[in-house]
Amino acid sequence: MFIYGGNLGRPQGVGFLLETIRLTKRSDVYFLIVGSGTELKKIKEWFKENKPKNATLISILPKIDYDKLLAACDVGLIFLNKNFTIPNYPSRLLSYLEMKMPVIAATDPNTDIGMDMKRINVDLVLFLVILWQWRML
């Protein structure tokens, strides 16, 4: 189970997340989106229109409930909008690391998160920056 938790705003690359869900055909892959933010309405509309069978959207949860949910997940997701030139450092990484879970990150080139993840030896780090930039051209 993949989780994308926290702020759901423009810098977070929500479009890429929704495209990832839509393009995933494997029956053994499931996505949880948990949080709130400026793009929540867009995400709700997308869920209503697309009715994905491989994903669930959950509104923001109290931290204790979020941590319980996070502990039941397998992989944390971090996506950042490639068009943002101001470095954005997603705090969701700290929650993922606290649970000792692997992380898949597709970030903008201006953030230091990739180098930090490498430096602290996250178990699994897949940098999809090139794919991200190529797909969004």
C-alpha positions in Angstrom: 0.0 0.0 0.0 1.3 3.4 -1.0 0.5 6.5 1.0 0.6 10.1 0.0 -0.1 12.1 3.2 -0.1 15.7 4.3 -0.6 18.9 2.4 -2.4 18.7 -0.9 -1.4 22.0 -2.5 -0.1 23.1 -5.8 3.6 22.6 -4.9 2.9 19.0 -4.1 2.5 17.7 -7.6 -1.1 16.4 -7.2 -1.6 16.1 -11.0 1.3 13.7 -11.2 -0.1 11.7 -8.3 -3.5 11.4 -9.9 -1.9 10.4 -13.2 0.1 7.7 -11.4 -3.0 6.3 -9.9 -4.8 6.3 -13.2 -2.0 4.6 -15.0 -1.4 1.9 -12.4 -3.0 -1.3 -13.6 -1.5 -3.8 -11.1 -4.1 -5.3 -8.8 -1.6 -5.6 -5.9 -1.0 -1.8 -5.8 -3.3 0.5 -3.7 -2.9 4.2 -3.0 -4.1 6.1 0.0 -4.2 9.9 -0.2 -4.6 11.5 3.2 -4.7 15.3 3.9 -6.1 18.6 2.9 -5.1 21.7 1.1 -5.8 24.0 -1.8 -6.0 21.1 -4.3 -8.4 18.9 -2.2 -11.4 20.0 -4.2 -9.7 19.1 -7.5 -8.8 15.7 -6.0 -12.3 15.0 -4.8 -13.7 15.9 -8.3 -11.1 13.6 -9.9 -12.2 10.7 -7.6 -15.9 11.4 -8.3 -15.3 11.4 -12.1 -12.8 8.6 -12.3 -14.0 6.3 -9.5 -10.6 4.6 -9.1 -10.7 1.1 -7.7 -7.0 1.3 -6.6 -7.2 4.4 -4.4 -8.9 6.0 -1.5 -9.0 9.7 -0.5 -9.3 10.4 3.3 -9.6 13.9 4.7 -7.1 15.1 7.2 -6.8 12.9 10.3 -5.7 13.5 13.9 -2.0 12.8 14.1 -2.5 9.7 16.3 -4.9 8.2 13.7 -2.7 9.2 10.8 0.3 7.5 12.5 -1.7 4.3 12.9 -2.7 4.4 9.3 0.9 5.1 8.2 2.2 2.1 10.2 -0.1 -0.1 8.1 1.3 1.2 4.8 4.3 -0.1 2.8 5.7 2.9 0.9 5.6 6.6 1.3 5.1 8.9 -1.7 6.6 12.4 -2.2 5.8 14.3 -5.4 6.7 17.9 -6.0 5.6 20.1 -8.9 8.5 20.4 -11.2 7.5 24.0 -12.2 8.1 25.5 -8.7 11.5 27.2 -8.6 11.4 28.0 -4.8 12.7 25.0 -2.9 10.0 23.1 -1.1 10.8 20.6 1.6 7.9 18.2 2.3 7.6 17.5 6.0 5.9 14.2 5.2 9.3 12.7 4.8 9.8 12.9 8.5 6.7 10.8 9.1 7.7 8.2 6.6 11.2 8.0 8.1 9.7 7.7 11.6 7.9 4.6 10.4 11.1 3.3 8.7 9.3 3.0 5.4 10.7 3.1 1.9 10.0 6.3 0.0 9.4 7.0 -3.7 10.1 10.6 -4.6 9.6 12.6 -7.7 10.8 16.1 -6.9 11.6 19.4 -8.5 15.3 20.0 -9.2 15.5 22.8 -6.6 14.8 20.8 -3.5 17.5 19.2 -1.3 15.3 16.3 -0.3 17.0 13.8 -2.7 20.4 14.5 -1.3 19.1 14.3 2.3 17.4 11.0 1.6 20.6 9.6 0.2 22.7 11.0 3.1 20.4 9.4 5.8 20.2 6.1 3.9 16.5 5.7 3.3 16.0 2.0 2.5 14.5 2.6 -0.9 14.7 5.8 -2.9 13.6 6.0 -6.4 14.3 9.4 -8.0 11.9 9.9 -10.8 12.9 13.5 -11.6 13.9 12.7 -15.2 10.7 10.8 -15.8 8.7 13.5 -14.1 10.3 16.2 -16.2 10.0 14.2 -19.4 6.3 13.3 -18.9 5.4 16.9 -18.1 6.9 18.4 -21.2 
